[in-house]
Amino acid sequence: GEPAEEPATAPGPSSATLEVTPREHSAPASLVAKVKMPPAPEGECLTYMAGGESLQSKTREWLELKRRGISINDRIRDAKGFRNPDFLQSVVDHFKVDDRGTMFAPEIFDPSVYPPEDYYDELASAQRRENERREKERRELGL
């Protein structure tokens, strides 16, 4: 079997302990055993959010809420805006999320090289058209 993973702790003054639990992987165990988290970067994050608040302070705030048992996801789900059917699209637009993007370097994996018909939305449309064609064919044959 796979060796048990040890809980990982990120170094630094604002570090939080991350409990790592063993789980099933599709990759070979020998490869998974070689993958290790890199050390946390030194110092503070210098990125600032649109409202002027530092990402570092916002992350500290979210971690503190988590320590107190408050779930950010539950707070988002409970917000009136979350029940808005356009919420997801507004978040994607606001944060400029590329829903077909990746964190891999383009030379490793570049999803933009795939034609539109290879993506789920176009595949679903093609499947729907094929089902409609078959249903029409059945009706014409009286089945």
MDAnalysis code that builds the backbone (N, CA, C; Angstrom):
import MDAnalysis as mda
import numpy as np

u = mda.Universe.empty(429, n_residues=143, atom_resindex=np.repeat(np.arange(143), 3), trajectory=True)
u.add_TopologyAttr("name", ["N", "CA", "C"] * 143)
u.add_TopologyAttr("resid", np.arange(1, 144))
u.add_TopologyAttr("resname", ["GLY", "GLU", "PRO", "ALA", "GLU", "GLU", "PRO", "ALA", "THR", "ALA", "PRO", "GLY", "PRO", "SER", "SER", "ALA", "THR", "LEU", "GLU", "VAL", "THR", "PRO", "ARG", "GLU", "HIS", "SER", "ALA", "PRO", "ALA", "SER", "LEU", "VAL", "ALA", "LYS", "VAL", "LYS", "MET", "PRO", "PRO", "ALA", "PRO", "GLU", "GLY", "GLU", "CYS", "LEU", "THR", "TYR", "MET", "ALA", "GLY", "GLY", "GLU", "SER", "LEU", "GLN", "SER", "LYS", "THR", "ARG", "GLU", "TRP", "LEU", "GLU", "LEU", "LYS", "ARG", "ARG", "GLY", "ILE", "SER", "ILE", "ASN", "ASP", "ARG", "ILE", "ARG", "ASP", "ALA", "LYS", "GLY", "PHE", "ARG", "ASN", "PRO", "ASP", "PHE", "LEU", "GLN", "SER", "VAL", "VAL", "ASP", "HIS", "PHE", "LYS", "VAL", "ASP", "ASP", "ARG", "GLY", "THR", "MET", "PHE", "ALA", "PRO", "GLU", "ILE", "PHE", "ASP", "PRO", "SER", "VAL", "TYR", "PRO", "PRO", "GLU", "ASP", "TYR", "TYR", "ASP", "GLU", "LEU", "ALA", "SER", "ALA", "GLN", "ARG", "ARG", "GLU", "ASN", "GLU", "ARG", "ARG", "GLU", "LYS", "GLU", "ARG", "ARG", "GLU", "LEU", "GLY", "LEU"])
u.atoms.positions = np.array([
    [0.820, -1.188, 0.000],
    [0.000, 0.000, 0.000],
    [0.861, 1.247, 0.000],
    [0.194, 2.384, 0.017],
    [0.896, 3.662, 0.017],
    [1.346, 4.017, 1.420],
    [2.487, 4.704, 1.564],
    [2.897, 5.149, 2.895],
    [1.947, 6.227, 3.390],
    [1.695, 6.236, 4.712],
    [0.796, 7.247, 5.287],
    [1.456, 8.607, 5.172],
    [0.651, 9.614, 4.864],
    [1.177, 10.965, 4.725],
    [1.157, 11.641, 6.085],
    [2.185, 12.441, 6.366],
    [2.282, 13.175, 7.613],
    [1.525, 14.494, 7.468],
    [0.930, 15.015, 8.573],
    [0.314, 16.342, 8.478],
    [1.378, 17.349, 8.064],
    [1.030, 18.252, 7.148],
    [1.983, 19.248, 6.642],
    [1.751, 20.566, 7.351],
    [2.818, 21.247, 7.710],
    [2.718, 22.544, 8.350],
    [3.500, 23.546, 7.518],
    [2.850, 24.642, 7.165],
    [3.515, 25.692, 6.399],
    [4.289, 26.576, 7.371],
    [5.575, 26.858, 7.112],
    [6.356, 27.702, 8.008],
    [5.946, 29.160, 7.897],
    [6.343, 29.932, 8.873],
    [6.098, 31.362, 8.813],
    [5.192, 31.817, 9.930],
    [5.160, 33.110, 10.201],
    [4.396, 33.645, 11.323],
    [2.898, 33.502, 11.159],
    [2.382, 33.490, 9.935],
    [0.939, 33.395, 9.730],
    [0.551, 32.022, 9.209],
    [1.363, 31.014, 9.524],
    [1.106, 29.686, 8.970],
    [-0.074, 29.037, 9.667],
    [-0.716, 28.123, 8.944],
    [-1.821, 27.324, 9.466],
    [-1.490, 25.875, 9.203],
    [-1.916, 24.995, 10.080],
    [-1.648, 23.578, 9.887],
    [-2.655, 23.010, 8.914],
    [-2.154, 22.259, 7.955],
    [-3.003, 21.624, 6.950],
    [-2.958, 20.135, 7.197],
    [-4.088, 19.553, 7.566],
    [-4.144, 18.117, 7.788],
    [-4.275, 17.436, 6.441],
    [-3.356, 16.541, 6.145],
    [-3.378, 15.815, 4.887],
    [-3.822, 14.395, 5.175],
    [-4.901, 13.978, 4.571],
    [-5.388, 12.619, 4.781],
    [-5.115, 11.801, 3.536],
    [-4.669, 10.547, 3.725],
    [-4.415, 9.703, 2.558],
    [-5.701, 9.519, 1.753],
    [-5.582, 9.438, 0.452],
    [-6.753, 9.224, -0.393],
    [-6.346, 8.447, -1.629],
    [-7.338, 7.965, -2.331],
    [-7.080, 7.187, -3.534],
    [-6.632, 8.116, -4.655],
    [-5.704, 7.645, -5.467],
    [-5.219, 8.401, -6.611],
    [-5.274, 7.520, -7.842],
    [-5.440, 8.116, -8.981],
    [-5.384, 7.358, -10.216],
    [-3.932, 7.174, -10.671],
    [-3.033, 7.972, -10.116],
    [-1.618, 7.860, -10.463],
    [-0.996, 6.691, -9.701],
    [0.070, 6.121, -10.231],
    [0.756, 5.026, -9.520],
    [1.259, 5.489, -8.162],
    [1.195, 4.608, -7.170],
    [1.609, 4.942, -5.804],
    [3.063, 5.415, -5.772],
    [3.922, 4.831, -6.611],
    [5.329, 5.231, -6.612],
    [5.481, 6.695, -7.042],
    [4.636, 7.152, -7.952],
    [4.679, 8.544, -8.395],
    [4.082, 9.464, -7.325],
    [2.963, 9.054, -6.740],
    [2.307, 9.877, -5.717],
    [3.242, 10.080, -4.525],
    [3.992, 9.035, -4.149],
    [4.913, 9.135, -3.013],
    [6.013, 10.155, -3.261],
    [6.352, 10.424, -4.504],
    [7.420, 11.371, -4.838],
    [6.947, 12.832, -4.829],
    [5.649, 13.056, -4.871],
    [5.118, 14.412, -4.955],
    [5.075, 15.024, -3.555],
    [5.732, 16.135, -3.385],
    [5.800, 16.831, -2.100],
    [5.421, 18.294, -2.301],
    [4.790, 18.868, -1.295],
    [4.459, 20.291, -1.337],
    [5.740, 21.101, -1.185],
    [5.895, 22.163, -1.960],
    [7.074, 23.021, -1.794],
    [6.940, 23.812, -0.494],
    [8.043, 24.335, 0.035],
    [7.945, 25.138, 1.256],
    [7.184, 26.432, 0.975],
    [6.561, 26.940, 2.009],
    [5.846, 28.214, 1.876],
    [6.844, 29.319, 1.580],
    [6.452, 30.304, 0.786],
    [7.367, 31.407, 0.494],
    [7.640, 32.227, 1.761],
    [8.787, 32.853, 1.805],
    [9.157, 33.703, 2.941],
    [8.410, 35.032, 2.855],
    [8.127, 35.615, 3.982],
    [7.550, 36.956, 4.029],
    [6.054, 36.979, 3.789],
    [5.565, 38.175, 3.585],
    [4.138, 38.411, 3.393],
    [3.783, 38.473, 1.918],
    [2.550, 38.114, 1.614],
    [2.032, 38.241, 0.255],
    [1.792, 39.722, -0.021],
    [2.286, 40.218, -1.137],
    [2.177, 41.642, -1.451],
    [1.036, 41.949, -2.417],
    [0.164, 40.971, -2.645],
    [-0.953, 41.158, -3.564],
    [-2.098, 41.863, -2.839],
    [-2.704, 42.827, -3.530],
    [-3.837, 43.554, -2.969],
    [-5.073, 43.291, -3.803],
    [-6.209, 43.218, -3.124],
    [-7.479, 42.953, -3.795],
    [-8.036, 44.261, -4.339],
    [-9.094, 44.148, -5.139],
    [-9.665, 45.323, -5.803],
    [-10.057, 46.415, -4.808],
    [-10.533, 46.029, -3.629],
    [-10.961, 47.018, -2.637],
    [-9.826, 47.629, -1.849],
    [-8.567, 47.246, -2.126],
    [-7.413, 47.796, -1.442],
    [-6.929, 46.951, -0.283],
    [-7.689, 45.923, 0.104],
    [-7.285, 45.059, 1.206],
    [-6.239, 44.064, 0.719],
    [-5.242, 43.775, 1.570],
    [-4.213, 42.834, 1.154],
    [-4.760, 41.414, 1.165],
    [-4.299, 40.629, 0.229],
    [-4.695, 39.224, 0.164],
    [-4.234, 38.504, 1.427],
    [-3.084, 38.884, 1.962],
    [-2.554, 38.279, 3.188],
    [-3.527, 38.486, 4.345],
    [-4.013, 39.722, 4.541],
    [-4.925, 39.993, 5.660],
    [-6.273, 39.310, 5.451],
    [-6.725, 39.251, 4.206],
    [-7.993, 38.579, 3.915],
    [-7.878, 37.082, 4.210],
    [-6.738, 36.487, 3.845],
    [-6.529, 35.065, 4.113],
    [-6.488, 34.816, 5.613],
    [-5.814, 35.683, 6.361],
    [-5.806, 35.547, 7.833],
    [-7.224, 35.596, 8.383],
    [-8.022, 36.526, 7.865],
    [-9.410, 36.674, 8.324],
    [-10.203, 35.389, 8.045],
    [-10.046, 34.823, 6.838],
    [-10.773, 33.594, 6.495],
    [-10.318, 32.428, 7.363],
    [-9.015, 32.336, 7.623],
    [-8.510, 31.263, 8.483],
    [-9.038, 31.410, 9.905],
    [-9.126, 32.632, 10.400],
    [-9.669, 32.852, 11.741],
    [-11.144, 32.451, 11.797],
    [-11.903, 32.807, 10.784],
    [-13.309, 32.387, 10.740],
    [-13.408, 30.865, 10.740],
    [-12.535, 30.220, 9.975],
    [-12.532, 28.757, 9.921],
    [-12.214, 28.169, 11.290],
    [-11.213, 28.732, 11.991],
    [-10.856, 28.256, 13.336],
    [-12.036, 28.372, 14.298],
    [-12.867, 29.408, 14.088],
    [-14.044, 29.604, 14.952],
    [-15.232, 28.761, 14.503],
    [-15.034, 27.944, 13.458],
    [-16.102, 27.060, 13.002],
    [-17.061, 27.695, 12.010],
    [-16.694, 28.837, 11.471],
    [-17.545, 29.528, 10.498],
    [-17.061, 29.167, 9.102],
    [-17.954, 28.648, 8.285],
    [-17.599, 28.236, 6.932],
    [-17.848, 29.367, 5.938],
    [-16.802, 29.722, 5.209],
    [-16.946, 30.752, 4.170],
    [-17.958, 30.291, 3.130],
    [-17.877, 29.007, 2.753],
    [-18.814, 28.482, 1.748],
    [-20.255, 28.583, 2.232],
    [-20.501, 28.282, 3.517],
    [-21.864, 28.413, 4.053],
    [-22.315, 29.866, 4.020],
    [-21.408, 30.786, 4.350],
    [-21.770, 32.203, 4.323],
    [-22.115, 32.648, 2.900],
    [-21.359, 32.161, 1.923],
    [-21.655, 32.506, 0.529],
    [-23.008, 31.918, 0.128],
    [-23.235, 30.629, 0.469],
    [-24.505, 29.973, 0.119],
    [-25.708, 30.668, 0.748],
    [-25.524, 31.207, 1.963],
    [-26.621, 31.861, 2.670],
    [-26.883, 33.286, 2.180],
    [-25.962, 33.847, 1.421],
    [-26.122, 35.221, 0.933],
    [-27.235, 35.282, -0.122],
    [-27.993, 36.360, -0.088],
    [-29.094, 36.540, -1.042],
    [-28.593, 36.480, -2.484],
    [-27.438, 37.074, -2.755],
    [-26.899, 37.097, -4.111],
    [-26.600, 35.716, -4.658],
    [-26.289, 34.770, -3.767],
    [-25.963, 33.410, -4.220],
    [-27.180, 32.737, -4.858],
    [-28.363, 33.085, -4.402],
    [-29.593, 32.480, -4.958],
    [-29.978, 33.093, -6.300],
    [-29.252, 34.118, -6.697],
    [-29.489, 34.755, -7.984],
    [-28.956, 33.822, -9.078],
    [-29.775, 33.486, -10.082],
    [-29.305, 32.566, -11.118],
    [-28.118, 33.100, -11.922],
    [-27.888, 34.399, -11.900],
    [-26.758, 34.988, -12.624],
    [-25.512, 35.127, -11.757],
    [-25.571, 34.622, -10.511],
    [-24.467, 34.785, -9.570],
    [-23.163, 34.197, -10.103],
    [-23.218, 32.957, -10.567],
    [-21.992, 32.309, -11.020],
    [-21.352, 33.094, -12.161],
    [-22.157, 33.508, -13.123],
    [-21.605, 34.264, -14.248],
    [-21.036, 35.597, -13.788],
    [-21.696, 36.248, -12.817],
    [-21.168, 37.529, -12.333],
    [-19.841, 37.336, -11.604],
    [-19.676, 36.218, -10.858],
    [-18.404, 35.942, -10.188],
    [-17.317, 35.652, -11.227],
    [-17.658, 34.855, -12.238],
    [-16.703, 34.542, -13.311],
    [-16.252, 35.826, -13.996],
    [-17.198, 36.710, -14.298],
    [-16.867, 37.975, -14.948],
    [-16.030, 38.875, -14.035],
    [-16.436, 38.975, -12.763],
    [-15.754, 39.861, -11.820],
    [-14.298, 39.455, -11.618],
    [-14.061, 38.144, -11.451],
    [-12.707, 37.667, -11.196],
    [-11.964, 37.273, -12.465],
    [-12.596, 37.509, -13.611],
    [-11.990, 37.215, -14.910],
    [-11.493, 35.767, -14.975],
    [-12.385, 34.843, -14.577],
    [-12.060, 33.421, -14.554],
    [-12.180, 32.857, -15.960],
    [-11.152, 32.146, -16.390],
    [-11.209, 31.434, -17.659],
    [-11.709, 30.031, -17.331],
    [-12.984, 29.767, -17.587],
    [-13.564, 28.482, -17.191],
    [-12.980, 27.300, -17.954],
    [-12.183, 27.561, -18.943],
    [-11.492, 26.496, -19.667],
    [-9.981, 26.605, -19.483],
    [-9.573, 27.353, -18.494],
    [-8.159, 27.587, -18.253],
    [-7.530, 26.491, -17.420],
    [-6.251, 26.661, -17.169],
    [-5.474, 25.703, -16.401],
    [-4.324, 26.414, -15.739],
    [-3.782, 25.796, -14.709],
    [-2.596, 26.336, -14.043],
    [-1.318, 25.726, -14.622],
    [-1.464, 24.797, -15.566],
    [-0.294, 24.196, -16.196],
    [0.311, 25.162, -17.211],
    [1.599, 25.052, -17.389],
    [2.272, 25.835, -18.434],
    [1.750, 25.347, -19.783],
    [1.605, 26.218, -20.774],
    [1.058, 25.817, -22.078],
    [1.810, 24.666, -22.738],
    [3.121, 24.570, -22.498],
    [3.849, 23.466, -23.133],
    [3.541, 22.121, -22.483],
    [2.953, 22.141, -21.280],
    [2.557, 20.892, -20.619],
    [1.118, 20.545, -20.980],
    [0.219, 21.512, -20.850],
    [-1.184, 21.298, -21.208],
    [-1.799, 22.626, -21.583],
    [-2.311, 22.709, -22.803],
    [-2.917, 23.945, -23.284],
    [-4.314, 23.632, -23.824],
    [-5.353, 23.886, -23.018],
    [-6.706, 23.563, -23.464],
    [-7.192, 24.404, -24.645],
    [-6.506, 25.514, -24.936],
    [-6.954, 26.361, -26.043],
    [-6.705, 25.722, -27.406],
    [-5.903, 24.650, -27.461],
    [-5.636, 24.005, -28.749],
    [-6.778, 23.094, -29.189],
    [-7.702, 22.796, -28.262],
    [-8.817, 21.920, -28.622],
    [-9.888, 22.705, -29.371],
    [-10.490, 22.113, -30.399],
    [-11.563, 22.806, -31.121],
    [-12.813, 22.904, -30.244],
    [-13.683, 23.861, -30.516],
    [-14.883, 24.057, -29.689],
    [-15.726, 22.793, -29.530],
    [-15.772, 21.956, -30.555],
    [-16.621, 20.757, -30.462],
    [-16.094, 19.721, -29.473],
    [-14.914, 19.928, -28.917],
    [-14.369, 19.008, -27.916],
    [-14.750, 19.400, -26.494],
    [-15.394, 20.545, -26.300],
    [-15.773, 20.983, -24.964],
    [-17.175, 20.505, -24.617],
    [-17.421, 20.387, -23.294],
    [-18.655, 19.783, -22.803],
    [-19.915, 20.450, -23.342],
    [-19.937, 21.773, -23.451],
    [-21.160, 22.433, -23.897],
    [-21.486, 22.075, -25.346],
    [-20.475, 22.035, -26.188],
    [-20.713, 21.669, -27.585],
    [-21.009, 20.186, -27.711],
    [-20.358, 19.356, -26.893],
    [-20.675, 17.920, -26.889],
    [-22.128, 17.692, -26.472],
    [-22.584, 18.436, -25.472],
    [-23.979, 18.313, -25.025],
    [-24.936, 18.742, -26.131],
    [-24.607, 19.804, -26.853],
    [-25.455, 20.252, -27.964],
    [-25.509, 19.205, -29.067],
    [-24.354, 18.619, -29.388],
    [-24.318, 17.577, -30.424],
    [-25.125, 16.358, -29.984],
    [-25.034, 16.000, -28.719],
    [-25.803, 14.860, -28.210],
    [-27.298, 15.159, -28.272],
    [-27.678, 16.371, -27.895],
    [-29.088, 16.758, -27.943],
    [-29.607, 16.718, -29.384],
    [-28.808, 17.241, -30.342],
    [-29.234, 17.213, -31.747],
    [-29.392, 15.772, -32.240],
    [-28.474, 14.896, -31.863],
    [-28.549, 13.495, -32.271],
    [-29.774, 12.816, -31.668],
    [-30.059, 13.081, -30.404],
    [-31.256, 12.511, -29.773],
    [-32.530, 13.004, -30.446],
    [-32.561, 14.287, -30.786],
    [-33.733, 14.839, -31.486],
    [-33.884, 14.197, -32.865],
    [-32.769, 14.008, -33.572],
    [-32.820, 13.368, -34.883],
    [-33.352, 11.940, -34.767],
    [-32.877, 11.200, -33.792],
    [-33.334, 9.820, -33.610],
    [-34.813, 9.765, -33.231],
    [-35.220, 10.689, -32.364],
    [-36.635, 10.727, -31.958],
    [-37.514, 11.053, -33.155],
    [-37.107, 12.000, -33.981],
    [-37.848, 12.342, -35.196],
    [-37.935, 11.142, -36.123],
    [-36.827, 10.425, -36.277],
    [-36.776, 9.230, -37.132],
    [-37.743, 8.157, -36.605],
    [-37.802, 7.973, -35.290],
    [-38.716, 6.984, -34.694],
    [-40.164, 7.377, -34.955],
    [-40.459, 8.671, -34.811],
    [-41.839, 9.115, -35.044],
    [-42.242, 8.899, -36.497],
    [-41.309, 9.181, -37.419],
    [-41.609, 9.009, -38.838],
    [-41.841, 7.539, -39.184],
    [-41.171, 6.634, -38.472],
    [-41.336, 5.196, -38.711],
    [-42.519, 4.639, -37.918],
    [-43.122, 5.488, -37.076],
    [-44.282, 5.042, -36.311],
    [-43.926, 4.179, -35.122],
    [-42.744, 4.303, -34.618],
    [-42.321, 3.480, -33.476],
    [-42.574, 4.172, -32.156],
])
